Amino acid sequence: MDRIVVPQATWMRFAIDDAQRFMGLAEGGPFGACIVKGNEVIAVAHSTVLREHDPTCHAEINAIRQAARALNQHHLNDCVIYSTTEPCPMCFSAIHWARIHTIVFGTRIADVKALGFNELDLSNEYMKREGHSQVEIVSEFLRDECEQILKTWQKMSHGIAY
């Protein structure tokens, strides 16, 4: 069943703010995510790959874990995830498996790949089509604000990708 989601800047800015706030701590890359159900923020997270020494601790995965605990369930039906960057294939798969119905993202995988991140060139649109996923995708939402996070990170890190 297709659900029409009108993306809300407020929810994306939770993800942006979290990415900006923790970027300088070198806990992970310049990424943030926010999961919303109805008009309630369920989880906000950033990348903690470096802090946790765990390559799966992307912002989206961390947010899914928080939301599942908060709702005490593994299916996150009726939730929307906002991500500052297009979810990688691992994160897209987790979003699909969690049954989150909509992804709203800012910058694209190609944007972070250009900065040296070890990304697979598999867009969310491609994964949705080839995997027959029901996840709805809203791309390049608040792209300029999300791109600014990447530019700030690039200056801070001198272009070294994690």
DSSP file (Angstrom, degrees, kcal/mol; ACC not computed):
  #  RESIDUE AA STRUCTURE BP1 BP2  ACC     N-H-->O    O-->H-N    N-H-->O    O-->H-N    TCO  KAPPA ALPHA  PHI   PSI    X-CA   Y-CA   Z-CA
    1    1 A M              0   0    0      0, 0.0     2,-0.3     0, 0.0   133,-0.0   0.000 360.0 360.0 360.0 122.5    0.0    0.0    0.0
    2    2 A D        -     0   0    0    133,-0.0     2,-0.5     2,-0.0   133,-0.1  -0.575 360.0-163.8 -76.7 136.5    1.5    3.3   -1.1
    3    3 A R        -     0   0    0     -2,-0.3     2,-0.7    98,-0.2   133,-0.0  -0.984  15.5-134.5-121.7 131.5    1.4    6.1    1.6
    4    4 A I        -     0   0    0     -2,-0.5     2,-0.5     2,-0.0    98,-0.0  -0.760  23.7-170.1 -87.9 119.4    1.9    9.6    0.7
    5    5 A V        -     0   0    0     -2,-0.7    -2,-0.0     3,-0.0     0, 0.0  -0.945  14.9-153.5-111.9 126.6    4.3   11.3    3.1
    6    6 A V        -     0   0    0     -2,-0.5    -2,-0.0     2,-0.0     0, 0.0  -0.877  31.1-126.8 -94.4 108.3    4.8   15.1    3.0
    7    7 A P        -     0   0    0      0, 0.0     2,-0.5     0, 0.0     3,-0.1  -0.217  17.9-142.8 -60.5 144.7    8.3   15.4    4.4
    8    8 A Q    >>  -     0   0    0      1,-0.1     4,-1.6     0, 0.0     3,-0.6  -0.937   8.3-148.9-113.7 125.5    8.7   17.8    7.3
    9    9 A A  H 3> S+     0   0    0     -2,-0.5     4,-2.4     1,-0.2     5,-0.2   0.851  96.7  64.5 -58.3 -35.6   11.8   20.0    7.6
   10   10 A T  H 3> S+     0   0    0      1,-0.2     4,-0.9     2,-0.2    -1,-0.2   0.909 103.7  45.2 -55.2 -44.9   11.5   19.8   11.4
   11   11 A W  H X> S+     0   0    0     -3,-0.6     4,-1.2     1,-0.2     3,-0.5   0.898 112.2  50.5 -71.4 -39.8   12.2   16.1   11.5
   12   12 A M  H 3X S+     0   0    0     -4,-1.6     4,-2.5     1,-0.2    -1,-0.2   0.873 105.0  58.7 -64.0 -34.7   15.1   16.3    9.0
   13   13 A R  H 3X S+     0   0    0     -4,-2.4     4,-2.8     1,-0.2    -1,-0.2   0.777  97.4  60.1 -69.3 -24.1   16.6   19.0   11.1
   14   14 A F  H <X S+     0   0    0     -4,-0.9     4,-2.1    -3,-0.5    -1,-0.2   0.940 109.7  43.2 -62.0 -45.4   16.7   16.6   14.1
   15   15 A A  H  X S+     0   0    0     -4,-1.2     4,-2.3     2,-0.2    -2,-0.2   0.914 115.1  49.0 -65.2 -43.8   18.9   14.3   12.0
   16   16 A I  H  X S+     0   0    0     -4,-2.5     4,-2.6     1,-0.2     5,-0.2   0.934 111.3  49.5 -61.4 -47.6   21.0   17.3   10.8
   17   17 A D  H  X S+     0   0    0     -4,-2.8     4,-2.7     1,-0.2    -1,-0.2   0.895 111.0  49.1 -61.2 -41.4   21.5   18.7   14.3
   18   18 A D  H  X S+     0   0    0     -4,-2.1     4,-1.8     2,-0.2    -1,-0.2   0.921 111.6  49.1 -65.9 -42.8   22.6   15.3   15.6
   19   19 A A  H  X S+     0   0    0     -4,-2.3     4,-1.3     1,-0.2    -2,-0.2   0.930 115.2  44.6 -60.6 -45.6   25.1   14.8   12.8
   20   20 A Q  H  X S+     0   0    0     -4,-2.6     4,-0.6     1,-0.2    -2,-0.2   0.902 111.1  53.2 -65.9 -42.1   26.5   18.3   13.3
   21   21 A R  H  < S+     0   0    0     -4,-2.7    -1,-0.2     1,-0.2    -2,-0.2   0.860 120.1  31.0 -63.7 -37.5   26.6   18.0   17.1
   22   22 A F  H ><>S+     0   0    0     -4,-1.8     3,-1.4    -5,-0.2     5,-0.7   0.517  93.4  91.2-102.9  -6.2   28.6   14.8   17.2
   23   23 A M  H ><5S+     0   0    0     -4,-1.3     3,-1.3     1,-0.3     5,-0.2   0.881  85.2  53.9 -57.8 -41.8   30.7   15.2   14.0
   24   24 A G  T 3<5S+     0   0    0     -4,-0.6    -1,-0.3     1,-0.3    -2,-0.1   0.614  95.4  68.7 -71.0 -12.8   33.6   16.8   15.8
   25   25 A L  T < 5S-     0   0    0     -3,-1.4    -1,-0.3    -4,-0.1    -2,-0.2   0.486 100.3-129.9 -85.6  -2.6   33.9   14.0   18.3
   26   26 A A  T < 5 +     0   0    0     -3,-1.3    -3,-0.1    -4,-0.3    -2,-0.1   0.868  64.5 136.3  55.6  39.9   35.1   11.6   15.6
   27   27 A E  S   <S-     0   0    0     -5,-0.7    24,-2.0     1,-0.2    23,-1.5   0.707  79.1 -44.2 -83.5 -22.2   32.6    8.9   16.7
   28   28 A G  S    S-     0   0    0     -6,-0.2    -1,-0.2    21,-0.2    -2,-0.1  -0.914  85.0 -44.8-179.2-162.0   31.8    8.2   13.0
   29   29 A G  S    S-     0   0    0     -2,-0.3     2,-1.8    -3,-0.1    18,-0.4  -0.070  70.8 -77.0 -81.5-173.3   31.1   10.1    9.8
   30   30 A P  S    S+     0   0    0      0, 0.0     2,-0.4     0, 0.0   -11,-0.1  -0.385  86.1 124.0 -85.6  60.6   28.9   13.1    9.2
   31   31 A F        +     0   0    0     -2,-1.8    16,-1.4   -12,-0.2     2,-0.3  -0.949  32.6 176.7-130.1 141.0   25.6   11.3    9.2
   32   32 A G  E     -A   46   0A   0     -2,-0.4    52,-2.4    14,-0.2    53,-0.4  -0.965   5.0-169.8-138.3 156.4   22.4   11.6   11.2
   33   33 A A  E     -AB  45  83A   0     12,-2.7    12,-2.6    -2,-0.3     2,-0.4  -0.991   4.2-167.5-145.7 151.2   19.0    9.9   11.2
   34   34 A C  E     -AB  44  82A   0     48,-2.4    48,-3.2    -2,-0.3     2,-0.5  -0.997   8.6-154.4-140.2 133.0   15.6   10.5   12.9
   35   35 A I  E     -AB  43  81A   0      8,-2.8     7,-3.1    -2,-0.4     8,-1.5  -0.941  15.5-173.0-112.1 130.5   12.7    8.1   13.1
   36   36 A V  E     -AB  41  80A   0     44,-2.7    44,-2.5    -2,-0.5     2,-0.5  -0.944  14.5-166.9-124.0 140.4    9.2    9.6   13.4
   37   37 A K  E >  S-AB  40  79A   0      3,-2.6     3,-1.7    -2,-0.4     2,-0.4  -0.977  72.5 -41.1-125.5 116.9    5.8    7.9   14.0
   38   38 A G  T 3  S-     0   0    0     40,-0.7    42,-0.0    -2,-0.5    -2,-0.0  -0.548 125.2 -27.6  65.2-121.1    2.9   10.2   13.5
   39   39 A N  T 3  S+     0   0    0     -2,-0.4     2,-0.4    -3,-0.1    -1,-0.2  -0.033 119.1  97.9-113.1  29.0    4.0   13.5   15.0
   40   40 A E  E <   -A   37   0A   0     -3,-1.7    -3,-2.6     0, 0.0     2,-0.5  -0.969  69.8-132.0-124.3 129.8    6.3   12.0   17.5
   41   41 A V  E     +A   36   0A   0     -2,-0.4    -5,-0.2    -5,-0.2     3,-0.1  -0.673  25.3 177.5 -75.1 123.7   10.1   11.6   17.3
   42   42 A I  E     +     0   0A   0     -7,-3.1     2,-0.3    -2,-0.5    -6,-0.2   0.782  63.2   1.4 -96.6 -35.4   10.9    8.0   18.3
   43   43 A A  E     -A   35   0A   0     -8,-1.5    -8,-2.8     2,-0.0     2,-0.4  -0.993  50.1-170.4-155.9 145.8   14.7    8.0   17.8
   44   44 A V  E     +A   34   0A   0     -2,-0.3     2,-0.3   -10,-0.2   -10,-0.2  -0.993  25.2 159.3-136.1 131.7   17.5   10.3   16.8
   45   45 A A  E     -A   33   0A   0    -12,-2.6   -12,-2.7    -2,-0.4     2,-0.3  -0.965  24.3-154.8-150.4 163.4   21.0    9.0   16.1
   46   46 A H  E     -A   32   0A   0     -2,-0.3     2,-0.2   -14,-0.2   -14,-0.2  -0.801  46.0 -71.4-129.9 174.2   24.3    9.6   14.4
   47   47 A S        +     0   0    0    -16,-1.4    11,-0.2   -18,-0.4   -20,-0.1  -0.509  41.9 172.7 -71.2 132.5   27.1    7.4   13.2
   48   48 A T     >  +     0   0    0      9,-2.6     4,-2.7    -2,-0.2     6,-0.3  -0.032  34.6 126.6-127.2  29.2   29.1    5.7   15.9
   49   49 A V  H  >>S+     0   0    0      8,-0.4     5,-1.6     1,-0.2     4,-0.8   0.894  79.5  40.2 -54.9 -45.8   31.2    3.4   13.8
   50   50 A L  H  45S+     0   0    0    -23,-1.5   -22,-0.2     2,-0.2    -1,-0.2   0.910 115.6  49.3 -74.2 -43.2   34.5    4.6   15.2
   51   51 A R  H  45S+     0   0    0    -24,-2.0    -2,-0.2     1,-0.2    -1,-0.2   0.910 121.0  35.4 -62.5 -42.6   33.4    4.9   18.8
   52   52 A E  H  <5S-     0   0    0     -4,-2.7    -1,-0.2   -25,-0.4    -2,-0.2   0.558  99.4-131.4 -88.8  -8.8   31.9    1.4   18.9
   53   53 A H  T  <5 +     0   0    0     -4,-0.8    -3,-0.2    -5,-0.3    -4,-0.1   0.938  69.8 124.9  53.3  46.6   34.5   -0.2   16.6
   54   54 A D    > < -     0   0    0     -5,-1.6     3,-1.9    -6,-0.3    -1,-0.2  -0.935  56.1-155.7-141.9 110.5   31.5   -1.6   14.7
   55   55 A P  T 3  S+     0   0    0      0, 0.0    -6,-0.1     0, 0.0     3,-0.1   0.586  93.1  62.8 -66.7  -7.4   31.1   -1.0   11.0
   56   56 A T  T 3  S+     0   0    0      1,-0.2     2,-1.7    -7,-0.1     5,-0.1   0.478  72.1  99.7 -92.6  -1.8   27.3   -1.5   11.3
   57   57 A C    <   +     0   0    0     -3,-1.9    -9,-2.6     4,-0.1    -8,-0.4  -0.228  49.4 151.6 -84.5  50.5   26.8    1.5   13.6
   58   58 A H     >  -     0   0    0     -2,-1.7     4,-2.8   -11,-0.2     5,-0.2  -0.366  61.7-104.6 -71.4 160.6   25.5    3.8   10.9
   59   59 A A  H  > S+     0   0    0      1,-0.2     4,-2.4     2,-0.2   -26,-0.2   0.892 121.0  49.9 -55.5 -43.1   23.1    6.5   11.9
   60   60 A E  H  > S+     0   0    0      2,-0.2     4,-2.6     1,-0.2    -1,-0.2   0.912 111.6  47.2 -65.8 -42.5   20.1    4.7   10.4
   61   61 A I  H  > S+     0   0    0      2,-0.2     4,-2.6     1,-0.2    -2,-0.2   0.926 112.6  49.9 -64.5 -44.3   21.0    1.4   12.2
   62   62 A N  H  X S+     0   0    0     -4,-2.8     4,-2.2     1,-0.2    -2,-0.2   0.903 112.2  48.0 -61.0 -40.6   21.5    3.2   15.5
   63   63 A A  H  X S+     0   0    0     -4,-2.4     4,-2.8    -5,-0.2    -2,-0.2   0.900 110.5  51.2 -67.3 -40.3   18.1    4.9   15.0
   64   64 A I  H  X S+     0   0    0     -4,-2.6     4,-2.7     2,-0.2     5,-0.2   0.926 110.3  49.5 -62.0 -43.9   16.3    1.7   14.1
   65   65 A R  H  X S+     0   0    0     -4,-2.6     4,-2.0     2,-0.2    -2,-0.2   0.932 113.3  46.2 -60.8 -45.7   17.8    0.0   17.2
   66   66 A Q  H  X S+     0   0    0     -4,-2.2     4,-2.8     1,-0.2    -2,-0.2   0.928 114.1  47.8 -62.3 -45.6   16.6    2.9   19.5
   67   67 A A  H  X S+     0   0    0     -4,-2.8     4,-2.6     2,-0.2     5,-0.2   0.908 109.8  51.8 -64.9 -42.4   13.2    3.0   17.9
   68   68 A A  H  X>S+     0   0    0     -4,-2.7     5,-1.8    -5,-0.2     4,-0.8   0.905 113.6  44.9 -61.8 -40.9   12.6   -0.7   18.2
   69   69 A R  H  <5S+     0   0    0     -4,-2.0     3,-0.3    -5,-0.2    -2,-0.2   0.925 113.1  50.5 -67.0 -43.5   13.6   -0.6   21.9
   70   70 A A  H  <5S+     0   0    0     -4,-2.8    -2,-0.2     1,-0.2    -1,-0.2   0.880 119.6  36.0 -62.9 -38.4   11.4    2.5   22.5
   71   71 A L  H  <5S-     0   0    0     -4,-2.6    -1,-0.2     2,-0.2    -2,-0.2   0.514 104.1-131.4 -92.1  -6.1    8.4    0.9   20.8
   72   72 A N  T  <5S+     0   0    0     -4,-0.8     2,-0.3    -3,-0.3    -3,-0.2   0.900  73.7  93.5  55.7  44.7    9.2   -2.6   22.2
   73   73 A Q  S   <S-     0   0    0     -5,-1.8    -2,-0.2    -6,-0.2    -1,-0.2  -0.983  71.1-137.5-159.5 154.8    8.8   -4.2   18.7
   74   74 A H  S    S+     0   0    0     -2,-0.3     2,-0.5    -3,-0.1    -6,-0.1   0.666  87.2  75.6 -93.1 -16.9   10.9   -5.1   15.8
   75   75 A H        -     0   0    0     -7,-0.1    24,-0.2     1,-0.1    23,-0.1  -0.850  60.8-166.7 -95.0 127.3    8.5   -3.9   13.1
   76   76 A L    >   +     0   0    0     22,-4.1     3,-1.3    -2,-0.5    25,-0.4  -0.311  22.1 170.3-109.0  47.8    8.4   -0.1   12.8
   77   77 A N  T 3   +     0   0    0      1,-0.3    23,-0.1    23,-0.2     3,-0.1  -0.165  64.6  25.0 -54.1 151.4    5.2    0.1   10.7
   78   78 A D  T 3  S+     0   0    0     21,-0.3   -40,-0.7     1,-0.2     2,-0.3   0.665  98.1 123.8  64.6  17.4    3.9    3.6   10.3
   79   79 A C  E <   -B   37   0A   0     -3,-1.3    22,-1.2    20,-0.3    23,-1.0  -0.783  47.6-154.4-107.1 154.8    7.3    5.1   10.8
   80   80 A V  E     -Bc  36 102A   0    -44,-2.5   -44,-2.7    -2,-0.3     2,-0.5  -0.982   8.5-149.7-122.9 136.8    9.3    7.4    8.6
   81   81 A I  E     -Bc  35 103A   0     21,-2.7    23,-2.8    -2,-0.4     2,-0.5  -0.939   4.9-160.7-110.5 130.7   13.1    7.6    8.7
   82   82 A Y  E     -Bc  34 104A   0    -48,-3.2   -48,-2.4    -2,-0.5     2,-0.4  -0.926  13.7-178.2-105.6 130.0   14.9   10.9    7.9
   83   83 A S  E     -Bc  33 105A   0     21,-2.9    23,-1.4    -2,-0.5   -50,-0.2  -0.995  31.9-140.0-133.1 136.1   18.5   10.5    6.9
   84   84 A T  E    S+     0   0A   0    -52,-2.4    23,-2.6    -2,-0.4     2,-0.3   0.802  94.9  29.7 -65.4 -27.0   21.0   13.2    6.1
   85   85 A T  E    S- c   0 107A   0    -53,-0.4    23,-0.2    21,-0.2     3,-0.1  -0.967 104.3 -85.6-130.9 149.0   22.5   11.0    3.4
   86   86 A E        -     0   0    0     21,-2.5     6,-0.1    -2,-0.3    -2,-0.1  -0.262  58.2-103.3 -49.2 127.2   20.9    8.3    1.2
   87   87 A P        -     0   0    0      0, 0.0    22,-0.1     0, 0.0    -1,-0.1  -0.263  33.4-121.2 -58.8 139.6   21.0    5.0    3.2
   88   88 A C     >  -     0   0    0     -3,-0.1     4,-3.1     1,-0.1     5,-0.2  -0.195  37.6 -91.6 -69.2 171.4   23.7    2.6    2.1
   89   89 A P  H  > S+     0   0    0      0, 0.0     4,-2.3     0, 0.0     5,-0.2   0.867 128.2  52.2 -56.8 -37.5   22.5   -0.9    1.0
   90   90 A M  H  > S+     0   0    0      2,-0.2     4,-2.1     1,-0.2     5,-0.1   0.945 113.9  42.7 -62.8 -47.0   22.9   -2.3    4.6
   91   91 A C  H  > S+     0   0    0      2,-0.2     4,-2.6     1,-0.2     5,-0.2   0.893 112.0  53.3 -69.2 -39.8   20.8    0.5    6.0
   92   92 A F  H  X S+     0   0    0     -4,-3.1     4,-2.7     1,-0.2    -1,-0.2   0.930 109.8  49.7 -58.8 -44.0   18.2    0.3    3.2
   93   93 A S  H  X S+     0   0    0     -4,-2.3     4,-3.0    -5,-0.2    -2,-0.2   0.921 110.8  48.6 -61.3 -44.3   17.9   -3.5    3.9
   94   94 A A  H  X S+     0   0    0     -4,-2.1     4,-2.3     2,-0.2    -1,-0.2   0.895 111.2  50.7 -63.2 -39.6   17.4   -2.8    7.6
   95   95 A I  H  X>S+     0   0    0     -4,-2.6     5,-2.0     2,-0.2     4,-0.5   0.927 112.2  47.3 -62.2 -45.1   14.8   -0.2    6.9
   96   96 A H  H ><5S+     0   0    0     -4,-2.7     3,-1.2     1,-0.2    -2,-0.2   0.942 113.4  47.2 -60.2 -49.1   13.0   -2.6    4.6
   97   97 A W  H 3<5S+     0   0    0     -4,-3.0    -1,-0.2     1,-0.3    -2,-0.2   0.837 109.6  53.3 -65.2 -32.8   13.2   -5.4    7.2
   98   98 A A  H 3<5S-     0   0    0     -4,-2.3   -22,-4.1    -5,-0.2    -1,-0.3   0.583 110.3-126.9 -76.5  -8.7   11.9   -3.1    9.9
   99   99 A R  T <<5 +     0   0    0     -3,-1.2     2,-0.4    -4,-0.5   -21,-0.3   0.787  45.3 168.1  65.5  29.9    9.0   -2.3    7.7
  100  100 A I      < -     0   0    0     -5,-2.0    -1,-0.2    -6,-0.2   -23,-0.2  -0.622  27.4-148.7 -68.1 129.0    9.6    1.5    7.9
  101  101 A H        +     0   0    0    -22,-1.2    35,-3.0   -25,-0.4     2,-0.4   0.730  67.3  31.9 -83.7 -19.9    7.3    2.8    5.2
  102  102 A T  E     -cd  80 136A   0    -23,-1.0   -21,-2.7    33,-0.2     2,-0.5  -0.996  54.3-161.1-143.6 138.6    9.2    5.9    4.0
  103  103 A I  E     -cd  81 137A   0     33,-2.8    35,-2.8    -2,-0.4     2,-0.5  -0.961   9.6-172.9-109.9 130.1   12.8    7.0    3.7
  104  104 A V  E     +cd  82 138A   0    -23,-2.8   -21,-2.9    -2,-0.5     2,-0.3  -0.991  16.3 173.6-120.5 121.1   13.5   10.8    3.4
  105  105 A F  E     -c   83   0A   0     33,-2.5    36,-3.0    -2,-0.5   -21,-0.2  -0.907  27.4-155.6-132.5 161.0   17.1   11.6    2.6
  106  106 A G  E    S+     0   0A   0    -23,-1.4    34,-0.4    -2,-0.3   -21,-0.2   0.887  73.2  25.5 -93.7 -83.3   19.2   14.7    1.8
  107  107 A T  E    S-c   85   0A   0    -23,-2.6   -21,-2.5    35,-0.1     2,-0.2  -0.367  80.9-113.9 -84.6 166.6   22.4   14.0   -0.1
  108  108 A R    >>  -     0   0    0    -23,-0.2     4,-1.2    -2,-0.1     3,-1.0  -0.566  22.8-109.0 -99.9 162.1   23.1   10.9   -2.3
  109  109 A I  H 3> S+     0   0    0      1,-0.3     4,-2.4     2,-0.2     3,-0.3   0.883 119.2  60.1 -52.2 -42.3   25.4    8.0   -1.9
  110  110 A A  H 3> S+     0   0    0      1,-0.2     4,-1.9     2,-0.2    -1,-0.3   0.824  98.5  58.8 -59.4 -31.9   27.5    9.4   -4.8
  111  111 A D  H <4 S+     0   0    0     -3,-1.0     4,-0.5     2,-0.2    -1,-0.2   0.912 111.6  38.0 -65.5 -43.0   28.1   12.6   -2.7
  112  112 A V  H ><>S+     0   0    0     -4,-1.2     5,-2.0    -3,-0.3     3,-0.6   0.820 111.8  58.2 -80.3 -29.7   29.7   10.7    0.1
  113  113 A K  H ><5S+     0   0    0     -4,-2.4     3,-1.8     1,-0.2    -2,-0.2   0.902 101.2  57.3 -61.9 -39.4   31.5    8.3   -2.3
  114  114 A A  T 3<5S+     0   0    0     -4,-1.9    -1,-0.2     1,-0.3    -2,-0.2   0.741 101.8  56.8 -63.0 -23.0   33.1   11.4   -3.9
  115  115 A L  T < 5S-     0   0    0     -3,-0.6    -1,-0.3    -4,-0.5    -2,-0.2   0.462 129.1 -95.4 -87.5  -1.7   34.5   12.3   -0.4
  116  116 A G  T < 5S+     0   0    0     -3,-1.8    -3,-0.2     1,-0.3    -2,-0.1   0.463  73.2 147.5 104.4   2.2   36.2    8.9   -0.1
  117  117 A F      < -     0   0    0     -5,-2.0     2,-2.1     1,-0.1    -1,-0.3  -0.463  58.9-113.6 -70.6 146.6   33.7    6.8    1.8
  118  118 A N        +     0   0    0     -2,-0.1     2,-0.3     2,-0.0    -1,-0.1  -0.493  57.7 162.7 -82.0  72.3   33.7    3.2    0.9
  119  119 A E        -     0   0    0     -2,-2.1     2,-0.4   -10,-0.1    -3,-0.0  -0.663  39.2-130.1 -98.9 147.6   30.2    3.2   -0.7
  120  120 A L        -     0   0    0     -2,-0.3     2,-2.2     2,-0.1    -7,-0.1  -0.791  26.5-122.7 -88.5 137.2   28.6    0.7   -3.0
  121  121 A D  S    S+     0   0    0     -2,-0.4     2,-0.5   -33,-0.1    -1,-0.0  -0.395  70.6 123.2 -80.4  63.4   27.0    2.3   -6.0
  122  122 A L        -     0   0    0     -2,-2.2    -2,-0.1     4,-0.0   -13,-0.0  -0.922  50.2-150.9-126.0 104.2   23.5    1.0   -5.3
  123  123 A S     >  -     0   0    0     -2,-0.5     4,-2.5     1,-0.1     5,-0.2  -0.255  24.6-116.0 -70.2 160.8   20.9    3.7   -5.0
  124  124 A N  H  > S+     0   0    0      1,-0.2     4,-2.8     2,-0.2     5,-0.2   0.876 118.0  55.7 -62.8 -37.4   17.8    3.3   -2.9
  125  125 A E  H  > S+     0   0    0      2,-0.2     4,-2.4     1,-0.2    -1,-0.2   0.917 108.8  47.2 -61.1 -42.9   15.7    3.5   -6.0
  126  126 A Y  H  > S+     0   0    0      2,-0.2     4,-3.1     1,-0.2     5,-0.3   0.936 113.2  47.7 -63.7 -46.9   17.6    0.6   -7.5
  127  127 A M  H  X S+     0   0    0     -4,-2.5     4,-2.2     1,-0.2     6,-0.3   0.896 112.3  50.0 -63.5 -39.5   17.4   -1.5   -4.4
  128  128 A K  H  X>S+     0   0    0     -4,-2.8     5,-1.8     2,-0.2     4,-0.7   0.945 115.5  42.8 -61.6 -47.8   13.6   -0.8   -4.1
  129  129 A R  H ><5S+     0   0    0     -4,-2.4     3,-0.6    -5,-0.2    -2,-0.2   0.952 119.9  40.1 -65.0 -51.7   13.1   -1.8   -7.7
  130  130 A E  H 3<5S+     0   0    0     -4,-3.1    -1,-0.2     1,-0.2    -2,-0.2   0.811 121.1  43.7 -71.7 -30.1   15.3   -4.9   -7.8
  131  131 A G  H 3<5S-     0   0    0     -4,-2.2    -1,-0.2    -5,-0.3    -2,-0.2   0.450 103.7-127.6 -93.5  -1.0   14.2   -6.1   -4.3
  132  132 A H  T <<5 +     0   0    0     -4,-0.7    -3,-0.2    -3,-0.6     2,-0.2   0.884  47.0 173.3  55.8  41.1   10.5   -5.4   -4.9
  133  133 A S      < -     0   0    0     -5,-1.8    -1,-0.2    -6,-0.3    -2,-0.0  -0.492  36.9-146.8 -80.2 149.7   10.5   -3.3   -1.7
  134  134 A Q        +     0   0    0     -2,-0.2    -1,-0.1   -38,-0.1     2,-0.1   0.418  57.9 126.2 -92.1  -1.3    7.4   -1.4   -0.6
  135  135 A V        -     0   0    0    -33,-0.1     2,-0.3     1,-0.1   -33,-0.2  -0.376  56.7-136.9 -62.7 129.6    9.5    1.4    1.0
  136  136 A E  E     -d  102   0A   0    -35,-3.0   -33,-2.8    -2,-0.1     2,-0.4  -0.642  17.8-150.2 -85.2 148.1    8.6    4.8   -0.3
  137  137 A I  E     -d  103   0A   0     -2,-0.3     2,-0.5   -35,-0.2   -33,-0.2  -0.978  18.1-175.4-128.2 128.8   11.6    7.1   -1.1
  138  138 A V  E     -d  104   0A   0    -35,-2.8   -33,-2.5    -2,-0.4     3,-0.4  -0.976  24.7-161.5-118.9 113.5   11.8   10.9   -1.0
  139  139 A S        +     0   0    0     -2,-0.5   -33,-0.2     1,-0.2     4,-0.1  -0.636  56.4  12.3-103.4 155.2   15.2   12.0   -2.2
  140  140 A E  S >  S+     0   0    0    -34,-0.4     3,-1.0    -2,-0.2     2,-0.5   0.802  72.6 167.9  57.1  37.8   17.2   15.2   -1.9
  141  141 A F  T 3  S-     0   0    0    -36,-3.0    -1,-0.2    -3,-0.4     5,-0.1  -0.710  76.0  -6.0 -82.0 127.8   15.1   16.7    0.8
  142  142 A L  T 3> S+     0   0    0     -2,-0.5     4,-2.2     3,-0.1     3,-0.4   0.871  88.3 166.2  51.1  40.4   16.8   19.7    2.4
  143  143 A R  H <>  +     0   0    0     -3,-1.0     4,-3.0     1,-0.2     5,-0.2   0.875  65.5  54.6 -53.3 -45.0   19.8   18.7    0.2
  144  144 A D  H  > S+     0   0    0      1,-0.2     4,-1.7     2,-0.2    -1,-0.2   0.903 110.0  46.3 -60.5 -42.0   21.6   22.0    0.6
  145  145 A E  H  > S+     0   0    0     -3,-0.4     4,-1.0     2,-0.2    -1,-0.2   0.897 115.2  46.4 -67.3 -39.4   21.5   21.8    4.4
  146  146 A C  H  X S+     0   0    0     -4,-2.2     4,-1.2     1,-0.2     3,-0.3   0.871 110.0  53.7 -70.2 -36.3   22.6   18.1    4.4
  147  147 A E  H  X S+     0   0    0     -4,-3.0     4,-2.1    -5,-0.2    -1,-0.2   0.842 100.6  61.6 -65.7 -33.0   25.4   18.9    1.9
  148  148 A Q  H  X S+     0   0    0     -4,-1.7     4,-2.6    -5,-0.2    -1,-0.2   0.861  98.6  56.5 -62.5 -34.9   26.7   21.6    4.2
  149  149 A I  H  X S+     0   0    0     -4,-1.0     4,-2.7    -3,-0.3    -1,-0.2   0.925 107.3  48.7 -59.9 -44.3   27.3   18.9    6.8
  150  150 A L  H  X S+     0   0    0     -4,-1.2     4,-2.5     2,-0.2    -2,-0.2   0.897 111.4  49.3 -63.9 -40.4   29.5   17.1    4.3
  151  151 A K  H  X S+     0   0    0     -4,-2.1     4,-1.9     2,-0.2    -2,-0.2   0.912 112.1  48.0 -65.7 -41.9   31.4   20.3    3.5
  152  152 A T  H  X S+     0   0    0     -4,-2.6     4,-2.3     1,-0.2    -2,-0.2   0.932 112.7  48.7 -63.0 -45.6   32.0   21.0    7.2
  153  153 A W  H  X S+     0   0    0     -4,-2.7     4,-2.9     1,-0.2     6,-0.3   0.907 107.7  54.9 -60.9 -42.4   33.1   17.5    7.8
  154  154 A Q  H  X>S+     0   0    0     -4,-2.5     5,-1.4     1,-0.2     4,-0.7   0.895 110.3  45.9 -60.9 -40.4   35.5   17.6    4.8
  155  155 A K  H  <5S+     0   0    0     -4,-1.9     3,-0.3     3,-0.2    -1,-0.2   0.913 115.3  47.0 -67.1 -42.7   37.2   20.7    6.3
  156  156 A M  H  <5S+     0   0    0     -4,-2.3    -2,-0.2     1,-0.2    -1,-0.2   0.882 119.9  37.4 -65.9 -39.5   37.4   19.2    9.8
  157  157 A S  H ><5S-     0   0    0     -4,-2.9     3,-1.2    -5,-0.2    -1,-0.2   0.458 104.0-124.4 -95.0  -1.6   38.8   15.9    8.6
  158  158 A H  T 3<5S-     0   0    0     -4,-0.7    -3,-0.2    -3,-0.3    -4,-0.1   0.829  71.8 -58.7  58.3  32.1   41.0   17.3    5.9
  159  159 A G  T 3 <S+     0   0    0     -5,-1.4     2,-0.6    -6,-0.3    -1,-0.2   0.592  96.4 143.2  79.3  11.7   39.2   15.0    3.5
  160  160 A I    <   -     0   0    0     -3,-1.2    -1,-0.2    -6,-0.2     2,-0.2  -0.770  40.2-146.5 -88.8 118.7   40.1   11.7    5.2
  161  161 A A              0   0    0     -2,-0.6   -45,-0.1     1,-0.1   -44,-0.0  -0.559 360.0 360.0 -83.6 147.7   37.1    9.3    5.0
  162  162 A Y              0   0    0     -2,-0.2    -1,-0.1     0, 0.0   -45,-0.1   0.425 360.0 360.0 -89.7 360.0   36.4    6.9    7.8
